[in-house]
């Protein structure tokens, strides 16, 4: 079963609520693992189990933002929160 067909029974509002809680990748992978009729509670359980599996162990690599000469005065990237993320 295609993921799009599995998600067709879920409202857009509920889908965005789940993706906000567990992330888009976890919801889509959880929906791909389901077969048959997909309901919101079953999709939420599948997304939660996928989320728990994905973040069960520590990451091998941690990426950091590296840039020279950027500060909040001379650039407008502070509106996007990039400088706060780098701290």
KABEL-V318099 format. One record per helix or strand. SS is the DSSP state (h for helix, s for strand). FROM is the first residue (numbers start at 0). TO is the last residue. If there is no record, write none. Layout:
ss:SS from:FROM to:TO
ss:SS from:FROM to:TO
//
This chain:
ss:h from:2 to:6
ss:h from:11 to:21
ss:h from:23 to:32
ss:h from:39 to:53
ss:h from:76 to:79
ss:h from:81 to:85
//
